[in-house]
């Protein structure tokens, strides 16, 4: 079976049937357990996720009811082998017993890590394939079909950061392979989704310059300069300013391609897609 959290929360059975639980609280309970499969999630963490800082007096009993409903759901809906015990009670909380390969989040994290290692080893083509495979797993915003609580929101933010990292790896690999022209449409979409991410803007400007579209590259620089000034009162980064100078001076395309390709980890106000 497979548990999908990257997009609407759903359970895919061994025979390919897709089931989406209809009770938001049961979804929250299962989703939080699945963020750390085979590890105990305390009842306190689950209660905080379900009710925040103002849980009802019956929170412990009600949580037990949600866990009971989740267990019965697996049986009544035929989602798992009747002999398989998925959710176990283990003080001070609960754990869900599944393989990492059965949780899309865990598969995604492993793929991003593999892509990162391959890129660091100079294996651009395998890194590109792996990053694309990871990004193809996204079916929409994580856990999009129910309101997440404070605990899950933190996990969703972590996933979004990993998604940005996967995009960075993908773009870096494309640069190493000389696929500047092919990366431009994706970069335009990314700066629309993450408008304050200067690294994506830098890569778009560099790609436009490397493909002989110098006027468009300079216009893209002016766009990000105005955006940073209007939104945050900031000047473009030193890297962006140096790139503008390269574009203003008659240099070869190879000089533009020498723009620093290492991803920035001090992203300015990276936003969720």
Buried (B, 14 or more C-beta within 10 A) or exposed (E): BBBBBBBBBBBBBEEEEEBEBEBBBBBBBBBBBBBBBEEBBEBBBBBBBBBEEEBEEEBEEBBBEBBEBBBEBBEEEEBBEEEEEBBEEEEEBBBBEBEEEBBBBBBBBBBBBBBBEBBEEEBBEBBBBBBBBBBEBBBEBBBBBBEBBEBBBEBBEBBBBBBBBBBBBBBBBBBBBEBBBEBBEBBBEBBEBBBBBBBBBBBBBBBBBBBEBBEBBBEBBEBBBEBBEEEEEBEBBEBBEBBBEBBEEEBEEEBBBEBEBEBBEEBBEBEBB
